Amino acid sequence: MKYWQFILSLLFSVSVSAQHTLTVHVTSLPDSHADEDIFISGNFNMWRPNEDSMKLSKNPDGTYSFSLYFKDVPSDRLEFKFTRGSWQTSECTQKGRLEAPRLALLEKDTTISCAIEGWRDDFPASTASENVHILDTAFYIPQLDRRRQIWIYLPKDYQTSGKKYPVLYMHDGQHLFDEATSVGRIGPVEWSVDETLDNSETPCIIVGINHNPDMKKRVTEYYYHPNEDSAVAEGKAYLEFITRTLKPYVDKNYRTLSDKSNTGIAGSSMGGLISLYAGIKYPKTFGWMGLFSPSVWLDYGNIENDISQLKKSRHINKQHYFFYAGKSENRQKKDKTFVNMTDDVNRVIGLLKEKAQPEIQLSVHPTGRHGALYWREAFPAFYNWFIQNAGK
């Protein structure tokens, strides 16, 4: 197959202003969907997968070309993927799985050769393991007067073993097990929680709680305190639902090890923040916290204030906190200043150590950014720590 290429010329600032050219050669394409449009999507267009101006032009010889000039680029590295107009039609591996975006480090003029191995919609939509089940499609949340789908992962020997199992509660259930239900900034990337447990010699029960389908309402559901961005904060009621409604239901209807030492809670971003609140507000219930890129910066100091005011620390002292952060998780605040996830996480860790001294593990990805691809990579380390020490 002939090469097709496009040239991206962009102007960006690092320490000084500089202009570099990125040339990408796509050496091959799948035979399927040969006559359909192809788009490029990346951190230069807010990851919109079907922007008309990002459509490649088909040349008379059957190749494709695309040229674009950027006045600004989000950072000193370009991330991008190819689609046929939606994330369901994104490029993928030969086995049908989504991977990290393509990357160009723009320190000089750069040429990259790429091959598109497959298109995601040529493979089964669902990636969920047979051990993943739907506990309820509309489980009632009395504390918030709404209903939500709840997922449950049961170990493959659950029906025959007669054993009881530790339980890990997780937020954003849509993204944990199945690409078919996942959404995200760079496509439907799931955490592969089920694959991690399928390959573990010591599985547990995972309970996944879907977030509000309205992403803005998802944020308010995970805020514990009102703040200048949101007068509505439903996190307190949401945690009451997990501890007073959902957990008792799971413990009654499934064979669980229900004590604190066998119970964990985990989430990412705002889900990581509300998991941190779960730890300090319900230290008799949750012994293990998985805090992946917790959005401390969005909480306007509330979580730090609550930790600073802790008085009874003996229950927190027996907890276990796993923090994950990426060094490239920079966020711009309203005042145009930047905060870094590692700084936020280290500040919270320092406060926890000062007030209660729980067991803490910290995992830092040297180039990690904010997204499910990095949380998927970090999850096994947290899970192994939890399952190998549960009950202690």
N, C-alpha and C positions, 0 to 999 in steps of 0.2 A: 504494500500500500504506500502511496506517495505521502511525503510529509505535508502537513499543513502547519502554518505558523502564524503567530500574531506577535506584535511588538507593543509592549507597554512602556511608554516613556513617562517618567514621573519626577516631580520635584518635591523634595521633602527636606526637613530640617532635623539634624542630629545636633552636633556641636556647631557646625556651620552649614549653610545652605548648599546643597549639591544636587546634581541631576544625573540619574543613572537610567540605563536602558535594560529592561528585562526582556529577553527573547525566549519564548517557549516553543519547542518543537514537539508536536504530538505525533509519535511515530506509527501508532496503529490505533484502530477503533474496532469495536465489535461489528460483526456483519449485520446484526439486527438493527432495526430502526435507521437504516442508512439514509432515508430521505427526510428525516425529521430535523427540526432546528436544534442547534446546540448553543447553549449559553455558558458564559463564564460568570461566576459569582464569588465574591470575596470580601475581605475587610475594607475594600475600597468602595463598595456599594451597599453596605449594611446587610450583606449576605442575602440579597433578594435574588431568588433563583431563576426568575423569568423576566428580568428587566429588558425591555425591547432594545435599549441602546447597547446591551451587552450580548446581543445575538451575533453569532459568527456568520459571515457571508460565505456562501458556497461559490467557489470558483468554477469556471467552465470545465476544468480538468477533473472536477470531483473533489478537489481539496477544499479546505476551509481556511479563512484568514480573518484576523481581527486586529484592529489597531485602536489604541486609546491613549490619550494624553491626560495625565493627572496633574492638577495644580497642587493638590495636597494628597498625602497618604497617611493613614492612621498611625503608622510607626515606621521603624527602619526595616521592617520585614513585611513582605507581602504574603498573604494567605489566600488560597483560592481553590475552587472545585469546579467541575464541569457538570452540567445537568442538561436535560432536554426540556426544561421549563418548570420543573417542580422538584421538591426534595424526594418524592417517591420515584422520580426518574433520574436520580443522581448517579454519577459514576460509582463503581464499587469494585471489589476484588473479584477474582474468578469464581470464588465461592459465594459471592453475593453479599458480603459484609461491608459496611461503611467503615472508612478509616479516616485518619487525621487529614486535614487540608494539605494541599501541596504548599510548599514553603519556598520562598526566595529571600535570602538575606541580601539586602540591597546596599552593600558596602562598596560595590563597584559595578560596572556593566557586567551583566550575568546572562548566560545562556543555559537553559535547562531542557532536557529531553524527557518527554512523558509518554506513557502508553495507557490508554483507557482500557482496562481489562474487561469490564462488564457494566451493564446498566441494572440498577437495583430492581426495577419492576419486571425484569426477566426471571426473578427468583420469588419463592413464596413470600408473601407479605409478612407473615408472623414469624418471629424468631424465638418465641417463648418455648421453654422446655416443657415436656409433658408433666413435670412436677409442679408447674405453675397452674393455679386454679383461681377462679373468681369466688371469693367468699360471699359477696353480695354486690349486685350491680347498683343498688340504691340503699346503702346502709344509712339508717337515720342518725343524724347528729342532733340530739335534743338541745344541746347547749347553743347551737347556732340555727336551729330550725331549718335544716337543709339535709339533703341526701348526697351520698358520695359512693363511688365504686371502691371496693376494698379487694385487694389481691391477697392471696396467701400461697406461699411456697411451702410444700410439705416434702420432707425427705422421701426418697424413693422407697425406703423400707417402712414408711409410716404405717401402712395398713397391716403389716405383718409383724413388726418388731415388738409391739406392746410397750415400747420405751416412751419416756417423757423427754422433751427437747427444750433447749433454751430458745428464747424468742427475741428477734430483732425487729423493732418497728421502724418503718422508713416512710419518709414523705415523698411527694412527687411520684406516686405509684405508676403513672403512665410511662415513665422513663426507665424503670428499673429492669424490666424483663423482656420487653418486646418492641422492636423497631416499628411495628405496625401502629402502635399507639403513641410513639415518642414524637415530641416536637423539640425544636431547639434552634439556637441562633445559626448553626451551620448544618442543620438537617436533623433527621430523626435518629439520633445516636443514642442507643440505650446503654445502661450501665453494665449489662451482662452479669447481673447479680445471680441469675439462675445458673449460668455456665460456671461461675465461680463455685457455687455450692454443689453443682453436679459433679465437679472434679475434686471436691473436698472429701477426705476420709471421715470428717466429723461435721455433717450438715446440721442445720438447725431449722426452725420455722421462721420465715420472713413474712411479716404483715406489711403490705404496701398500701398507703392511703393516697388516693388520687387527689391532686390539687384542684382548685377551682379552675374550670376551663377558661375563664376570663383571667388573663395573666395579671391585670391590675388588681383584681380581687384576690388572686393568689397571694400577692404581697401583703395586703391588709390582713389576710387570714394568718399570716406568719409573723406579723408585728405583735409584740407583747405589750408595748406602750405606744400611745399616740405620740406623734412628733410633728415637726413643721411640714413634712411631706404628706402626712396622713392623719386626719383627725379620728379616723376609724382604726382601731387595733383589736383584732379578734383572737390574737394568739393565746391569751389567757383561757378563753372559752374553748379554743381548739385543743389545748393541752388537757383541760378538764375532760373533754370528750375522750381523748386517748386513755387517760388514766382511770376515769370513773365509768366509762361506758364500753369502749372498744376492748380494752385489756381484760376486764371481767368477763366479757362475752367470749373472747378467745380462750381464756383460762378455763371457762366452763365447758366449752364445746370441743376443745382440742387437748391432746395430752401435752401439757406444757410444764416446764420448770418455772414456776411463777415468781420465785423470790428475786430480789434485787440483783443478786450475784449472777443470775442467769437471764437478765432482762436488759436489752440495750435499745437505743434509739439513735437514728442517724439520718443525715440529710445534707444537702449542698446549698450553697448560697444563702437565700433566706431560709431554706430548710435547715441549713447548718446553724443559723442564728437561733431558730426556734428550738432546735435540739439542745443548744447550749442553755437556753432558758429552762428546758425540761430537766436538765441536770441539776441546776441550782434551785429550782422551785420544787422538784419532786425527788430529792435525794434518797428517799426511802423506797422509791419505785424503780428508778433506773440506775443500774450500776455501771453501764458502759455507754459512752457517747462517741459517735462518729461524726466529726465536724469538718466537713469538706468545704473549704473556701467560705467560711461563715461571713455573712455580709454585715460585719460589725460597723463598717463605715456608714451604712444606711440607718443605723440605730441611734445616731446623734448622742452617743455617750451613755445611753440608758443601761446597756448591759454592764459596762464598766462600773457605773454607779451602783447597780444592784449587787454586783460581786463585792464591791468595796464595803457595802453595808451588811454583809453576811455576819451573823453573830454565832449561830450554832453550826459549827463546821464538822462535827464528828461523823455525820453521815456522809458528807461530801469527801471527807478525808479517806473514806473507803471506796470511793468511786474511781473510774478509769476514763480518761479523756484522750481521744486520738484526734489530733489536729492535722489537717492537710492544707498546704498553701503553695501557690506557684509564684515564683519570683517575678514573673511578667504579668501578674494580676494587678495592674495599675488602674485606678479609677479616678476620674475627674469629678470634683465636687462643684457645687453651684458657684462657689467663689473662684473657680478656675484653678484651684490648687489640686495637687494629686496626692492620693493616698495609696499605699502599697499593702497588699494582703498580708505579707509576711510581718510588716510592722504592726498591723492590727492584731494578728494572731499572737505575736510575741508579747504584746502589751497585755492581752487577756490572760495568757499563760502566767505572766508575772504576777498579776493580781490573784489568780487562783492559788498559786504557790504561796503567796503572802498570807492569804486569808484561810486556806483550808488544807493545802498540801495534798491534793489527790495524786494518784499516779497519772502521769502525762507522757504521751508519746507525740512527737512532732515529725511529720514528713514534709519535706520541702522539695518541690520539683524545680530544678535550676532554670528552666525555660517555660514552666507551666503557665497556662492562661486559664481563663474562667470558662469552663465548659465540661460537658459530660465525657468527652474523650479523656480528659485528665482524671476525672473522678473515677471513671471505669478502671483506669490504670492503677489508681491509688487504693481502690476498695479492697482487693485481696489482702493487702497488708493489714488493714484494720480488721477484716473478718478473721484472719488467722489469729491475730492477737486476742480477739474476743473469744473465739470458739475454743482455743487452746487453754484459756484461763477461766472460762465461765465456771461459775460455782465456787470460785475461790474468794 
